[in-house]
């Protein structure tokens, strides 16, 4: 579904991405893990056109994404759940969700999808009329995911969904990610929480200082000694 080849991104004279290659197969959960500053968010920004690459190709369903403006990405079936949630704090939960469907005209389907989002996130239904800025961090993350789903994406990209959340909420968010995937949405997950990400990923890439240094099935990387030592906080001796 998504193919990235030899992607090079520079900030000034510094190469943030040094020619990375990766693929996202349709119907899968693919994760890109790495430490802070590895280039994970830069990768996402390149895909959605917020950062212009120095070199490389990005194709989505065999279409060159470098020719698609950021504002048209949603129409192509691509959505981004941004780092830090970025909900509209002075709008209600319902208003935030409706904004997710702004490119759609199918009112009846939008109503159906609203009920679908509420079935995934019952707490959002309870807080339909509450201002988003008054929600807890976990509820705001649920709202950010729900807002993205209202666009009916084919590919959902998520930037650090576990950031700043309590372990129980992280577990809940990742269970919902699995459920969303089961319902036909392909997911590219950018995550510092390697343990949580690798547990649900079909395939994973390890990004270190702008280079992909390892790749493999999520469960295989979970058992890899180098990954355990560097990202899972486990001493393998």
Number of C-alpha atoms within 10 A of each C-alpha: 16 19 19 19 15 15 23 22 24 16 11 7 6 9 15 21 26 19 18 18 17 17 18 21 15 16 17 20 27 27 27 26 26 25 17 12 13 20 24 26 19 19 24 20 18 19 28 23 18 13 16 15 21 14 14 15 16 23 17 19 11 10 14 12 22 18 10 14 11 17 9 12 17 23 13 15 14 21 25 23 23 20 17 16 21 13 21 16 15 13 15 19 28 19 17 23 26 19 15 21 21 12 12 16 9 9 10 9 13 19 13 12 19 21 14 15 23 17 12 17 18 14 13 23 17 11 15 17 13 18 17 24 16 12 16 11 18 21 21 22 26 24 27 27 29 25 26 27 25 26 24 21 21 18 27 25 24 25 22 21 26 25 17 12 16 11 11 9 17 19 14 12 21 17 13 16 22 16 13 18 16 13 10 14 21 24 26 25 26 26 25 21 18 25 19 18 25 26 15 19 21 19 23 30 24 21 21 18 17 22 19 21 12 13 16 15 16 22 16 15 22 21 11 12 14 15 20 17 13 13 17 15 11 12 10 10 5
